[in-house]
Amino acid sequence: MTEFLLVKLQYHCSESELKSSTGAIVATSGVRGYSDRRVPTEAQACCRLQRNSHRLKMETFSSKHMAMKAQKKILSHMANKSVMQMFIDDTSSEILDELYRVSKEHTGNRNEAQKVVKNMIKVAVKVGVLFRHERFSADELSLAHEFKKKFHHGAMTAISFQEVEFTFDKSIMIDNLVICRDILLQLVEKHLTPKSLDRIRHVFNHYADPDLLTNLYDHEGSLWPHLTKICGGLNKLIEEGKL
């Protein structure tokens, strides 16, 4: 009986529901000739209580919330070129391709380069889903506006350093990336999982690496052609009002 009371507390069932599950056992205990098959087992009683709990949970079901969760989960598992084509324009896709090549050449690790770009796509898709479902508060939307301003400023700085020789300052680039990272984390911290937050840190920390930036802005280095294409793409996005 103690076990049944614990089950009752767990599933918040009524007294009458508990009696319906246990009454037959109490009433027939010690009666000879009573068929055991007519006495509900503890497992059967628990199943009834679980069904009741399921009905209670359904009352708070939100199809909109479930749809948003499903979109984020499904799309995060499809961080590949087909998803890029669905959610990201051609110019942005080309920039991501060049960022992948930069990471691959700098680290010498193809898997790590793929992971960085996949994490970037997953984060972008999830933030896009949150915007689409209007999940951000007024304060968070202000943060989103601030992130956009800082990211735009960072892109302009990156282009300027590439176009004007001897102006590159890695400390400025690192500061811009760190500021953007922290604003984005603050924007989504109440909406995304710790794993997704780690993806954001991974992406920004990867490209804020001083050695990577130094090699990237070396005019004689192997990464310079990739930087030229990246900055060309950023310029195009700015001209089109997309960045």
ZANU-189638 format. One record per residue (C-alpha): residue number from 1; x, y, z. Coordinates in steps of 0.05 Angstrom, whole numbers, plus 5000, padded with zeros to 4 digits. Example, Ala and Ser with C-alpha at 12.3 -4.5 7.8 and 13.67 -1.06 7.14 Angstrom:
2
> 1	5246	4910	5156
> 2	5273	4979	5143
//
This chain:
243
> 1	5000	5000	5000
> 2	5058	5047	5014
> 3	5081	5039	4942
> 4	5011	5058	4917
> 5	5010	5121	4960
> 6	5078	5141	4931
> 7	5050	5130	4861
> 8	4990	5172	4879
> 9	5034	5229	4902
> 10	5077	5223	4840
> 11	5020	5228	4790
> 12	4973	5273	4832
> 13	4914	5226	4824
> 14	4850	5234	4864
> 15	4829	5190	4923
> 16	4774	5158	4881
> 17	4825	5140	4826
> 18	4871	5108	4877
> 19	4813	5067	4905
> 20	4793	5044	4836
> 21	4864	5018	4825
> 22	4874	4987	4894
> 23	4804	4973	4920
> 24	4798	4903	4889
> 25	4863	4882	4922
> 26	4841	4908	4991
> 27	4771	4879	4986
> 28	4792	4810	4964
> 29	4855	4800	5005
> 30	4851	4733	5041
> 31	4786	4711	5006
> 32	4791	4640	4983
> 33	4774	4621	4912
> 34	4779	4691	4884
> 35	4812	4690	4816
> 36	4880	4727	4816
> 37	4866	4748	4745
> 38	4810	4794	4768
> 39	4856	4831	4817
> 40	4893	4890	4785
> 41	4967	4884	4793
> 42	5011	4942	4816
> 43	5036	4949	4745
> 44	4964	4955	4719
> 45	4948	5007	4772
> 46	5010	5047	4754
> 47	4991	5045	4681
> 48	4923	5075	4697
> 49	4955	5130	4737
> 50	5006	5144	4682
> 51	4949	5151	4632
> 52	4917	5202	4678
> 53	4983	5239	4684
> 54	4988	5240	4608
> 55	4919	5271	4603
> 56	4939	5325	4652
> 57	5002	5340	4612
> 58	4963	5346	4547
> 59	4923	5404	4578
> 60	4987	5446	4576
> 61	5009	5422	4507
> 62	5029	5478	4460
> 63	5033	5460	4386
> 64	5070	5525	4371
> 65	5123	5509	4423
> 66	5130	5438	4398
> 67	5135	5461	4326
> 68	5191	5509	4345
> 69	5229	5455	4383
> 70	5220	5406	4325
> 71	5246	5457	4274
> 72	5307	5473	4316
> 73	5323	5399	4327
> 74	5312	5376	4256
> 75	5348	5433	4223
> 76	5407	5429	4271
> 77	5418	5357	4248
> 78	5419	5381	4175
> 79	5476	5430	4178
> 80	5499	5419	4107
> 81	5498	5454	4040
> 82	5425	5439	4027
> 83	5405	5476	4091
> 84	5452	5533	4072
> 85	5415	5540	4006
> 86	5347	5540	4043
> 87	5365	5593	4094
> 88	5427	5629	4069
> 89	5436	5668	4004
> 90	5489	5650	3953
> 91	5538	5705	3975
> 92	5535	5683	4048
> 93	5544	5611	4026
> 94	5607	5630	3988
> 95	5634	5667	4050
> 96	5622	5605	4092
> 97	5658	5562	4041
> 98	5718	5609	4045
> 99	5716	5608	4121
> 100	5717	5533	4118
> 101	5779	5534	4073
> 102	5813	5584	4120
> 103	5800	5538	4180
> 104	5822	5476	4142
> 105	5888	5506	4119
> 106	5904	5539	4185
> 107	5889	5478	4229
> 108	5907	5424	4179
> 109	5846	5388	4206
> 110	5788	5378	4158
> 111	5741	5351	4213
> 112	5753	5411	4258
> 113	5741	5459	4200
> 114	5675	5424	4183
> 115	5654	5426	4256
> 116	5665	5501	4261
> 117	5623	5516	4199
> 118	5569	5466	4219
> 119	5564	5499	4287
> 120	5559	5566	4253
> 121	5501	5542	4210
> 122	5466	5508	4269
> 123	5468	5571	4310
> 124	5444	5615	4252
> 125	5386	5568	4238
> 126	5364	5564	4311
> 127	5368	5639	4321
> 128	5327	5647	4257
> 129	5274	5599	4283
> 130	5270	5639	4348
> 131	5260	5703	4309
> 132	5208	5670	4265
> 133	5168	5647	4325
> 134	5175	5715	4359
> 135	5207	5685	4421
> 136	5250	5745	4439
> 137	5227	5797	4489
> 138	5233	5872	4477
> 139	5298	5874	4516
> 140	5325	5816	4476
> 141	5306	5849	4411
> 142	5347	5909	4433
> 143	5405	5862	4443
> 144	5394	5833	4373
> 145	5397	5904	4345
> 146	5461	5917	4383
> 147	5491	5852	4357
> 148	5474	5872	4285
> 149	5508	5940	4295
> 150	5571	5909	4325
> 151	5574	5854	4272
> 152	5566	5906	4216
> 153	5622	5948	4248
> 154	5666	5885	4253
> 155	5654	5869	4180
> 156	5672	5940	4158
> 157	5735	5936	4200
> 158	5755	5869	4170
> 159	5745	5898	4099
> 160	5785	5961	4116
> 161	5844	5921	4143
> 162	5844	5879	4079
> 163	5840	5938	4032
> 164	5888	5986	4065
> 165	5958	5958	4073
> 166	5993	5961	4141
> 167	5929	5978	4179
> 168	5915	5908	4207
> 169	5909	5906	4282
> 170	5893	5836	4309
> 171	5874	5863	4378
> 172	5818	5904	4347
> 173	5793	5844	4308
> 174	5794	5800	4370
> 175	5757	5853	4411
> 176	5703	5858	4357
> 177	5693	5782	4355
> 178	5691	5776	4431
> 179	5640	5832	4438
> 180	5595	5800	4384
> 181	5602	5732	4418
> 182	5582	5759	4486
> 183	5522	5798	4460
> 184	5497	5736	4421
> 185	5505	5692	4483
> 186	5465	5742	4524
> 187	5411	5744	4470
> 188	5399	5669	4467
> 189	5419	5644	4536
> 190	5346	5635	4558
> 191	5326	5600	4494
> 192	5382	5552	4473
> 193	5415	5493	4508
> 194	5484	5496	4541
> 195	5508	5454	4481
> 196	5485	5508	4433
> 197	5517	5562	4475
> 198	5582	5523	4471
> 199	5576	5522	4396
> 200	5573	5598	4395
> 201	5635	5602	4438
> 202	5670	5551	4394
> 203	5657	5590	4330
> 204	5677	5659	4356
> 205	5737	5634	4395
> 206	5762	5596	4334
> 207	5763	5657	4290
> 208	5789	5702	4346
> 209	5853	5661	4349
> 210	5911	5710	4343
> 211	5953	5663	4301
> 212	5896	5650	4252
> 213	5883	5725	4244
> 214	5957	5740	4234
> 215	5963	5687	4180
> 216	5898	5709	4148
> 217	5921	5781	4140
> 218	5991	5762	4114
> 219	5993	5790	4043
> 220	6044	5737	4024
> 221	6009	5680	4060
> 222	5967	5623	4032
> 223	5904	5649	4067
> 224	5904	5718	4034
> 225	5865	5696	3972
> 226	5810	5668	4017
> 227	5808	5734	4057
> 228	5801	5773	3992
> 229	5740	5731	3972
> 230	5710	5736	4042
> 231	5717	5812	4043
> 232	5688	5816	3972
> 233	5627	5777	3996
> 234	5620	5821	4058
> 235	5623	5883	4015
> 236	5568	5855	3971
> 237	5523	5839	4030
> 238	5533	5910	4058
> 239	5517	5942	3991
> 240	5453	5900	3987
> 241	5433	5920	4057
> 242	5437	5849	4083
> 243	5492	5862	4134
//
